[in-house]
Amino acid sequence: LHLRWFDYWLKGKKNGILEEPPVRIFVMGENRWRTENEWPLARTKYTKYYLHSGGKANSLRGDGLLSPESPRSEPADVYVADPRNPVPTRGGGLCCWPAAVPGGAFDQRAIEERSDVLVYTTPVLDRDVEVTGPITLTLFAATSAVDTDFTAKLVDVHPDGYARNLTDGIIRGRYRESRRKAALLKPGEIYEYTVDLWATSNVFKAGHRIRLDIASSNFPRFDRNPQTGEASGEASRLEPALQRVFHDDLRPSHVVLPVIPR
């Protein structure tokens, strides 16, 4: 591709490279390259997948469920976020420290064993589901702290349980409204957060499951939030916080997946 590009511009070769579709993506799951005419794809069906549980979505052994069906009356999920014992980074879109924190795809089950990670998983898929494009989580949550983080991770669960990370994101509570102006949280108050999980392209094959992991740290990829209201680089102490994630008819936490018809 590079050679054809330089051949056109530097050597004047008419090789048709400018007549090709402008978007080229690698579709995981099927493991093939594909060209498209626009981004995001015009045929995308943005589909809401809602969080569900009986209040015990903690770890992959909990009762968390991910479903297109909207929630009704459900108890909130609760966990303790402790910056002294942050959820560790395991793979992802990392660039610059491979010797210590390698990027890419890794089995997430060791992370999902933690009680401070909420795990929501669909039933086994009876057909292939392609997810290609930007992904956004709407999260209704409360904390006992004046500042905290919420993280989210999209995972492809294989039939043997292998949980492959696809993409992830984070939001810092004090910047929930603006990245330019910080506004601390009121402990106990429920806020609506928008978490950008960036974008991916993956076919969840029949027999697989779609999973969403929610926590309050992804360290050292993202710096720990001391949860005291102090700036992270100036914090003199680290404090645990009690987190509550809501998913009911009034506060329907959900992730929007860009589903591509097949």
Secondary structure, DSSP 8 states (H G I E B T S, - for coil): -HHHHHHHHHH----SGGGS-SEEEEEBTTTEEEEESSSS-TT-EEEEEEEE-SS--BSTTS--EEESS---S---EEEEE-TTS--B--SBS--S-TTTS--B--B-HHHHTSTTSEEEE----SS-EEEEEEEEEEEEEEESSSS-EEEEEEEEE-TTS-EEEEEEEEEEGGGSS-SSS-----TT--EEEEEEEEEEEEEE-TT-EEEEEEES--BTTS----SSSS-GGG-S----EEEEEEBSSSSB-EEEEEEE--
